Amino acid sequence: MEAVMVAEAVKDPTAAAGVVAPGKKNRIQVSTHKKPLYFYVNLAKRYMQQHNEIELSALGMAIGTVVTVAEILKNNGLATEKKILTSTVGTKDDTKGRLVRKAKIEILLGKTENSNDAAITTMVDESKAANEDTEEESKE
C-alpha cells in the first residue's frame, strides 16, 4: 500500500497527517493507525475555519472513524453534510503482491452559518473544563 506522508499539524496545519491530495487543500484522509480520533476532529475544525467545505475520506477499517468525526462536527453545529460517496478501490498488497479491494468513503461537509461561533464556544468550554481540573488538583 502507498505510504502517506505524516507531518505534525501543530507545526503546519496544511501539511497535517493524512492530507494526501496535492490538488485538494481541504481534504483530510483518515487512518485508524496514525492518529487518534480527536486529532482528526480538531484538524477538521481548523480546516473549517480556512475553507467553506472540507472532504473527509477513508479506506477500509478507517470508515467508522471518518463517520464518527463527521457526526461530531455535525452534532457540535460546526458542519452540515453535503454529500457522501462510497466506492471500492484496488490497492496493491506489498506482502502478497496481489490486488486487494477496499471500501472507500468520502464525506463532503459544508461550513454552517454559526460554525465560527460554535467553534469559539467549544474552545471556551474546553478551556473552562481544563481550568476546573487544574483548580481541583491544586486543592488536593
Disulfide bonds with the S-S distance in Angstrom:
none
